[in-house]
């Protein structure tokens, strides 16, 4: 059961390295579900645009569940969106747990301008006046990420199309094709009021 769940979560994890379709450029879409118009899922983006996303064969849905900062331990595999403060140190905007099979690394992200995503193993958790500091390792490198106490911490869980309902928060990593259309094989949606923070 555990290995099956881990395998499923590996499929549902949102990573830039994963191909969504044979062609097209990677694109991320954040917003809320406007409506389901099969085979398209219409998303109202944060800028107010209605974007149709074609759901390809075997379209998969995941949800997120709330976790706490105290749940993060040495040895956990996590991803975090962060920005650099005036002192050059990374400060997390969100943290989510990853399955061990997910690719590690640090790369530019677009949650807000100049944000980065870090997929890494937690080597140590230390208390700090402004929350906790995660010392993480990835691809032979190390980084310290400060996580304020009010930052959202979540974990992926399997979901189904019942989560795809008007008004639900949604995050899609898909492909934008030459004709401007967008397709995707998976989406992460709000579950029980917990919204995807990435």
JOPE-V741115 format. One record per helix or strand of 2 or more residues. SS is the DSSP state (H for helix, E for strand). FROM is the first residue (numbers start at 1). LEN is the number of residues. Records with the same first field share a line. If there is no record, write none. Layout:
SS: FROM-LEN  FROM-LEN
This chain:
H: 2-11  69-3  161-3
E: 25-13  40-6  50-18  77-8  90-8  105-4  116-13  131-8  141-7  152-7  169-8  182-8
